[in-house]
Every structure is written in structure tokens, then in C-alpha cells.
Amino acid sequence: MNRPSDITRRRLLRSATVGTVGAALNTLLPVPLWAASNRPGISSLTHPGEYDLEIGPTLVTVDGEPARATGINGTVPGPLLRFKEGEPITLNVRNALDEDSSIHWHGLLLPTNMDGVPGLSYAGIKPGETYRYHYHVKQSGTYWYHSHSGLQEQVGVYGPIVIDPADADPVTCDAEFVVLLSDWTFEDPDRLFANLKRMDGYYNYQKRTVFDFFEDVEARGWKATMADRRMWGRMRMAPSDIADVTGATYTYLMNGLGPDSNWTGLFEPGERVRLRFINGSAMSFFNVRIPGLEMTVVQADGQNISPVVIEEFQIGTAETYDVVVTPSADRAYTIFAEAMDRSGFARGTLSPRAGMAAAVPEMRERPLSTMKDMGMDHGSMTRMDHGDMHHGGRSMSVTHDHRRGPGVANLNDMPGARLGEPGAGLGGVGHRVLTYSDLKALVPNPDAREPARTMELHLTGSMERYMWSFDGLKFTEVEGPIQFEHGERLRMVLVNDTMMAHPIHLHGMFVELVNGNGSYNPRKHTVVVKPGERLAVDVTADAPGLWAFHCHLLYHMKAGMMRAVSVGTREA
């Protein structure tokens, strides 16, 4: 069995073209007087009401290795922006690059021309120009921002947002920290994408070996093992294809710092500490735990939920989770964020004093995909258990334009409900792990109407060709946007025909995850659809305009897994 520590080719892949945060950054670009660093690794902009941000090249380091990056105000990640619910915000974003750029405010409810998606929301920001974002903050919670231009997000154009509620916060704490997880590569991201197109599994150095084959024969018998191998061969996929960009090229970061740099947050024993986890990675899912501490999950995607006590959770790309911990002992605790495929990790420390560190757990054995992930384990899969086609006797209309083509490697005949499963590799860890079934809104959702129609979309792709799409069509192949009628209530059913988990993000509106809690179904801006899963979300189309709808795995979106959504009358 190959272990993640066996990966030795990472250094060979590195070409010092881009990088992340380092101690010398403050000398590289001028910093406003109202900017102050209140967390190691992330600077913070206070409340001037008007913010100046500059996107530009910068020099940084990752665990001591110098690199070039694209930062915001000279840092990677960009500065923490802290707003207050209800206040007007102005952000002047200057592009100091020699190419177009943009900023998207992920999860924020705002006018479409403030959303920051070139080609849909606006034309983008030309080199040397400044775009003035202005909007009123309609919500509170933990969010983030990032470029929506090319692959700039991968090279450092992202940062955290915290919005304080207008009224009393239902989550009380004595201290709080943003914990922003991300992935870093020393490769040029365009070359990385070309490598993915060139060869299936280019970054998967954990493929199964002949020794694994004979272990399977011994455990399952020759006939069953050969049948399993033939099945994977026909799909031109491998059970080790958990992630398509791995620790072979990635260094995983916590607040811009690599594992060796050990980001640290200080606490007093007995304090309630709020940790605002943000997955700002380009391509990585993380399994997060703090050995020795229970975590109480209090917020998902910026929305308060009924508290859930757990010991580990999986966070998909672009999701956020707020947890509260109460470290009572006078000792350090490791925050351990293990990449889902177990090819590397980010880590930091909670400590009562600077300079302390706790033991870093060994990475667990990599998970493997199964026939269930392809919707083929019919004995254990069920149809969607919360109902996707019937609501109080109303008839539903279904939109479906699915086809098999070169970009569709598999079609699931029996996709099932997987809301009660914690994610790849976490099914048998022996402790409490968060699942989507655990999420329940703290207060009822504002729109109690039943959906008037249902729309079904398939998540499709081919790992071998590295083509990703909805309903077999890349973004460049569709004729027009998905149409929502302004004010309507509809249900979107997402069916994952691929063996990869996809974090799906709808701009401009929250979706309500249909998980059996009725008017308390959790509101999210990003939902992870597991392999072989059939999942439903309800949408109130209350934001007129043109919005992006896409997989938030950056290279999947670039490969075509994106659509536009138009909210307006059907005649428009």
C-alpha cells in the first residue's frame, strides 16, 4: 500500500513561478495606516467604510521556499475584510496586473453587477483600472472572496470575510480565529491544467500496484478481483482517483502558511474559542480534526445552524464551517486538516503560549472509490429519500438535456441519497463525523412555499479526457442560460454521474439543502454532491440578473463545468 509519505516527485515538479505569504511582504507594497495584522499569516482591514484593494504581483515564501505570486495588497491570502450586517460597503479594487482581473464576493447577496464574474456580471477589471464595488451588507457570517478570472485564484487572489450580525450573535465566544485552508503549487497553473488534459491521473502517485492486486485476490478471490478490475478498466478510471490534483504538486496551507511554518492561535485555558474555517483552495477537500478537543459546529456557509457536536468534519472547496472549542488544559492542540486523498495536510496550533506545538497525527491510509461511488452498488443505494418529484400533490415539470458523448464517461442508473455519509475516507473512523443530515437551520427559512417545479441537472465528466460539464455540455457548448422566473420557488435535483465529489455553487442566492428538516432545511451557497449521489436543493429566485452556476473545483470549471442562470420572466 503506497503511503502519502512515499511521494517523492513533488520537488521535480516545482518551477518557482508563483508562491504564497512570507514575512518580507510588508516591505514590498505600501500598506494603508488602517491595515493591521491581528492574526499571524493574515492581515486585517478594519472598518473605514471604504476599502482599497490592489491585485498585483508579489514575492512570497512557502515553508522557506521563495516564489512569485499574485496577491492582494501584497499578501497571500488577501487581508481579512470585516463588515457589519446592514452597513453600506465600498471596495475600490485596482488591477496592477498586465491581464484582466476580478473579485467575486463568495456567498454574499448583492446586485448582479457587484458579483464580480467577467462576462456575466460585468466586463472585469482591465490592467491599470479600478472597479468600484458598492453594496449594502444583507447578512452576517463567515465568507470569502476570490478572483473569477482565469486561474488567478490558484496563484493567490483570495481572502476571508467576516460579517458581524446587526443584533446579538447567538454564538458566544471569548476568542475567535479565521482558519483559511488553501492549496499551493510552485507550478504554473496553466501548465498544471495542460498536464491534467495530457494524461489521466498525472498527479495521482498513489495508484494501486501489483501487490494490491494479489492482496485483493487473497481477500476476495480471483474471480471477484478480476471482475472488479475489468469494471474499472471499462470506465477508464481508477479507484484511487479521489482527487485529480494532489500533494504530488500541492503544499497545503493554513492562513497562507505551510505545515512547517505552524500557524498559531493563542487562547486562555477554559475560553470558548470560535474557529471560522474557510476552504479557499482551488481543488482540495480537507478532513479537519483537533485531537483532544470536541468541536461544536454552529454555522455552515455563513448561516447559523442548531449546534452539532462532532470530532471531525470534511469541508469541500468553497464551503465554510464555524466551530466552537473549549480547550481547558494548559497545553497545545494541533488543528489538523488532512487532504481528502491523504496526500498531504495543512496544520496549525491552538496554544496558551507562543512557541508551543502539539504532536502532528500521522496521515491515514488513502481511501479508495467503490462501485457505490459510481451508483452501481444497487443493494445499498436508495432513491432520494426526501422526495424530489412530488410536493403536496402538485405536478412537477422536469428539465433534462442529457446525452452521452466524449465528455461523459458514465451514466448512473441508480443514483442514491448519501446525505448521511460523511465523505470519502471518513465512514469508519470510529468517532463522530459531521454529515449533511446533521445540518439544521437555527431559524426557519423565510420562504415556506413548496417548489412549483423541479429541474434536474446531471454532473458529467471524463477523467481520461479531463472534460467536465453539466448534462454532457461544456459551458462553451450551451445555447443560453438556465432560466429562473423572478420570484419563483423551484427545486433543483443534482445527479452526480462521475466518481468525483463536486462542490456546486450558485451565485446571488442561497439554496436550501433538502435534508428532511422542512422549513429548517439548511441554507448554503455551496453544496457538495458525492459520487453517485442524487441531491436536491430548493431555490427562491429573488435576485434578478445573470448569475454563475458552477463546480468550484477550479480546473473543473475551466474545463467546462459551468452554466449561467438568468433570473427574470420566462419571456425575457
N, C-alpha and C positions, 0 to 999 in steps of 0.2 A: 504494500500500500504506500503510494507516494505521500509524503508529508509536506505541508506548505514550506517547512524549513529546508526542504530539498531543492527549492527553486534557486538556481544559481545564475540564470541568464539575464537577470534584471540589469546588471551593470553594463552588459553588452548592448542593451537596447537604448541606453541613455545617450542623448546628444544635448548638450547644455544650451537649449534654445529657449526654455521657459522655466519658471520656478515659483516659489512661494515665500511667505513672510520671513524677514530676518531682522536682526537687531539694528542694522545700519540704516533702515528705511527712513528714519526721521531726518537724516541729513540729505536725502535725495530730492524731496519735494517740499515746498513751503507748506506749513500746517497752520490753519487758522488759530487764532488765540483761544477760540472757544472749543477747540478739539483737545481732549484729554484722554489718556489711556487709563481706564479703570479696571481692565482685565488683561493679564498677560496674553499677548497674541492677538488681541483685537482692540483697536482704538474705538473711541466713542465720541459721537457728536451730541452735544447737549441740546437744549430746547431754544434755539434762537428764533424759531418760527419759519426761518428761511435757511435752506441748506445749500451749500456749494459743493458739488462733487465733480471730480475730474477723472476721466478714464484715460489712462496713459501707460506707456511702458515703464517698467521699474526693475531694479535689480534686487534679488532676494536670496534667501538660503533655505534649504530643506535639510534638517539634521546635519548642518555644517557644510552642505554642498551648495556652491553658488549657482545661480540660474537667472534667466531672464523671464519676466512675467508681464502680464497686463494687469495693473492694479487700479484701485480707486483711491484717490488721494494718496497714492504712493504705497498702499498696503494691500496685502492679500491675507485674509479676506478684507473686504472693504469695511469701513467703520460701521459700528453699531448705530443705527438710527432709532431714536426713542421718541415716539409720538404719544399723544393723548387722544383718546376717543372724543370725537366731536370737534376737534380743532382744525382750522384750515392749515394746509401744509403747502409750501412752495419749495421745489427742489430744482436748482439750476445745474443741469448736467452738461458739462463741457467735454467734447471729444478731442483729446490730444493725440489720437492715433492717426495713421495715414490711411485708414479704411473706415467705412461706416461702422457705427456702433449703436447701442441702445441700452436701456434699462427697463426691465419688467418688474413690477412690484407684486411678487407672487402671493396670491391669496387675498389681495386687497380688492375691495369693492369700490370701483371708481368709474368715471366715464371712459368710454372706449378709446378716445383719443389720448388718454393718460395711461393706457395699459402698457404701451411700450413694445409692441410687436411690429417690426417693419413689414410693410406690405399688407397689413391688416388694420392696425391701429393708426399708423402714421408712416411716413417715409423713412424713419430712422434719423440718426444724427450724423451729418456729414463731418468729415475731418475739419477741425478748427471751429466748428459751430457749437452753439449751446442750445439745448432744448429746455424749456421752462415747463416743468410738471407742476400743476396746481390742482389740488382736490381737498375735499373735506374728509376727514377720517371717520368712517362709519362703523368701526368695530374695534375690538381690543384683542389682545393675544400675541402669540409668537409667530412671526412670519419671516420672510427673507426676500432679497432682491437679487437679480442677476441679469446679465446680458442675454438678449434674444437674437443676437447677430452671429452668424457663423458658428465657430467653435470657441468663442471668446470666454464662455463660462468655464471651459476646461482650463484655460490659462490664467484664471484668477479674478474674473469680473463677477463677483458675488459678495454678499454681505448680509448680516442679520438685521431684523426689525423687531422691536418690542413696542407694543401699543398698550399703554395703561388704560384701564377702564375709567369711564367718566364717574361712575359710582364706586362704592366699596368693592374691592376684589374679593370674591368668595374664597380665594386661595390665600391663606395667611402664611407668611414665612418670615424668618429672621434674616435670611441672606438669599441671594439668587445669583446664578451664573448662566450665561449663554454657553451652550456646548455645540459648536458648529462643526459637523463632520463633513469631510470632503476627500477627494482623491486627487493626487498629483502625479503627473508623468513628466519626465525630462525629455520625452519625445515630442516632436512637432505633432500636434493633434491631427493635422491633415494627413501626415504620413501614417499615423495610427489608424485612421479611418481607411486609408488605402490598404493597409495590412489586413484589416478585417475583411475587406472586399476580395483581397487576393487569395486568402487561404482560410478555410473553415478551421476554427479553433487555434488561430495564430498565437493567442496569448494563453491558451489552456495547456499548461505543462503538467497537469495533474490527470492526464488521460489514463485509462485503465491499461494494465500491462498483461503480458502472458501469464505472470504469476497470479494476477487477479482472476484470470480465466480458469486456471486449474483449481484455485480456491473455490470458485463458483461450482465447478464440476464436482468437487468433493462434497460441497454442501447441498447441491440441488440435483446432481445427476447430469450426465452428458446430454440427454435429450432436451431437458428443460433449458440448460445453459445455451445449447446451440440454437434453440428456438428464440430465446431472448436476443442473442447476438444477431440473428437474421432479421428480427423485427427492427432493431436499431439501425441495422445496415440499410434496410429498405427506406427508412426515414432519413438516411444520411445525417444522422445525429448521434451524439454520444451521451450516455447517462451522466458524464462528468461536466456537461455543458450547463453549469449552474449560472455562470457569469461569463460574458464574452470578452470583457476586459478585466484583467486580474492583477494580483500582486506581482506578476511577472514584469509589469511595467509601472504599476502604481505604487506610490507611497501614500499611506492613508494618514490623514491629518485631523487633528482636533484643534480647533481655533487657529488654524494655519500652521500648527507645529507638528512635526513628525514624532513618532513614538520615542525616539531617543531624546527629544527636547522636553518631553514631560510637562505639558501644560498643567498648572496647579491652581486650584481654587481653595481659599482658606475659610475655615469655619471655627466656631467655638463649640466644644462638645455639648450636646443637648439641643443645639439650634435646629430649627426646621429650615432646610435648605431646598430652594426650588432650582431645579436644573431645566433649562429650556433647550431641549435637544432639537437641532435642525439638521436634516440631511441635505446639505448643499452640494453633494457630489455630482459629477457628471454621469456616472454609470454604476454606482455601488450601493448595495443594500448592506446594512450593518445589523448584527445581533449585539445588543447592548446589555451589560450587566455590571453590577458593582459588588463584587464578592464581599459578603459580610453585612450587606445592607438590603433591606426591603425597599422597593420603590412603590410609591402610590401615584398612579397615573391620574392627573387631574385635568388634562387638556389634550385634545387631538386637533391638529391643524388650526390652532388658534381658538378653538371652541371648547368651552368648559364641558366636562363630562362628569357623570357620577364617579367618584373615586374608585379605582380598581387597584388592589394590592397585588403586586407581582414581583418576580425576581429577575425577569429578563423580557426584552421585547425586541422585535425586529422592526426596523424603520426603513421604509422604501425611499428611494430617491425623491426628494422634494417634500416629503412629509415632515411634520413637526410633532413632537410629544413633549409635554411638560410633566415632570415628575417631582414629587417631594420626598426627600430622605431626611432621616433624623440620626445622624452619626453621634452616638452617645459616648463612645470610647475616645480616649486621648491618643489616637493613632491615625495613620494614613490609610486611605482606601483607594484602590485603583478603579477608575472608570475605564472599562474595557469594551471597546467597540470592534468586534471581530467581523471581518468581511464575510458575507454570507457563504462564499465558496471556500472560506478558511485559507485563503492565500496570503493573508496579511491582516494587520489590525492597526487601529488608532488607539491611543491610550492617553490618559491624564490622571491626575491625582486630586482627591479631596484630602485636605490635611489641616491639622490645627496650627501648624507652623511651617514656614517656608523651608525648603530644602529636604523635606521628608518624602519618602516614597514607600509604596507597598509592593508586595510580590505581584508580578505580572503573570496571569494564568497562561498555561500552555494552550496553544490552539488545538481545538478538537479535530478529529478526522473529518475530511471533507464529506459533505452529503452527496448522494447520487440521485438523479432523477429516476423515476419508475414509470411503468405503464400507466399508473394513475395520473401522472403529470401530463400524459397525452390523452386523457379521457378514455383510456382503454381498459381500466380495471372496473368493469361494469358491476362486479359483485359488491364493490364498496362505494360506488358512486351513486348519487341520487339526483333526481331533477331538483331544480331550485325549490327550496323548502319554504319560502315565504311568498310564493306566488308572483309570477311575472306577467301573467296574461289576463287575470280576472280581478276586478275591483268592484265589489258591490253590485255584480250583475251587469256592469257596463261592458259594452263591446269594445274591443281594442283593435287598433289598426297597427300593422307591423310593417316597418320599412326594412327591406333586406335586399342587397345587391351583391350577393356573394358569388365568387367564382374561383375555380381552381386554375392556377397559371404558374409561371415560373417562380413567382414570389410567394406561392402558397405551398408549403411542404406538407401540410397535414390539415385534415378537417376532422373535428371531433364530433362523433355521432352521439355520444352520451356525456356531454359536459355536466358537471355537478356542482353542488354547493360546497364551498370549502371555507366558509366564514369562521368555523370553529377550529380551524387549523392555524398554528402559529407561524408557519413559514418554513422554508427549506432548512433542514438540519435541526429543527427545534422540537420535533414531535416526541422524542423520547429522552429529554434531558433530565427528567426526574425532579423538576421544580416548576413553580408557577410561571407560565409564559403568557403574555398578552395575546389575545386573538381579536379579530374584528367583532366576534359575537359579544365580547365584553364591553364594547363601547355603547354608552347610552347617554344621550344629551342631558345636561343638568336641568334645562328648562325646555318646555315644549317648543317645537318649531313653529314659526309664525304662520305658515300656510298649511292648514289641515285638510285641504281638498284632496280627494282621490285623483290620481292621474287620469286624464281623459283619453290618452292614447299611449301606446308602447312602441318604442323604436329599438330595433335590435342591430347591433354592430358586432362584427367579428374582428378580433385581433389576429392578424395573419402575418406570416413571415417565413423566410427560408434562411436558416443559419448558414447553409452551404454557400448560398449566393449573397448572403448578407443583404437581404431585401426585407423591409418591414413596412406594414401597411394596415389599413382598415378595409375589410371586405375585399381583400386582394388588390386594392388600388392604391398606389402611392399618391402623395399629395399633388404631384405634378400631373397625374392622370385623371383626376376627378374634374367634372364639368362645372361644378358650383358648390356652394356651401350647404351644409346641413341646415334645414330651415326650422326654426322655432317660431311660433306665433307669439307676439308680445303678450305677456300676462298668462300664457297657458301653463298648465301643470301637466308634465309628461313623465313617463318612465323610460329610462334608457337601460337596456339589457346588454351587457358586455360579455361576449363569449370568447374565451382565450383558446384559439386553435394552435397555439405554439407551446413549446416546452420551457419558455422563459416567463418569469413574472414581469408584468408591465405596470409601472405607476402611471395612471392616466389622469391628466389634469385638464379641467375645463376652466378657461379664463372667465372672469367677470361675474361668476355666480358660484355659490356653494351648491354642492349636490348633497342629497340625504341618502346615506347608505341604508339600503333596505335589509335590516338585520333582525327584524321581528319585534322592534320596540315601538312601532306605530308612530305616534306624534313625537316620540322621543328618539327616533332614529338619529344617529349622529350625523352632524353636518361636516363635510370635508371638502377640501379643494383638490385633493389628490387621492385616488383610490388605487390600491394595488390589486391587480387581477392575477391570481395564481395560475400556473399552468393547468390546463384542462378545466378551468372554473367557469361557471355561469353566474354572474353577479349583476344585481340591479341597483340603480340609483334613481331617485326622484329629483326632478328639477322644476323650479318655478322660474320661468323665463321672464324675469323682471328687469333685465338690463338690455335696452335696445342697442343695436350696433352689430359689428362684426367682431367675432372672438375666436381665439385659437383653441383647439382641442387636440391634444397630442399625448403620446407617450413621453414621459420626462427623462427617459434614458437618452442622453444627448445624441449618440450616434444612431439610435433607432429613429429619432425624429429627423435627423439629417438624411437618413436613408429613405424616408417617406412616410413614417407613421404619424401623420398629422392630417387634420382636416380643419376647415373653417366652419364656424357656426354663425348663422345670421339670425338675429332676434328682431323680428318685425312681422308685419302682416303677411299672410300667405301670398297675397297679390304682389308684394314688393319684389 
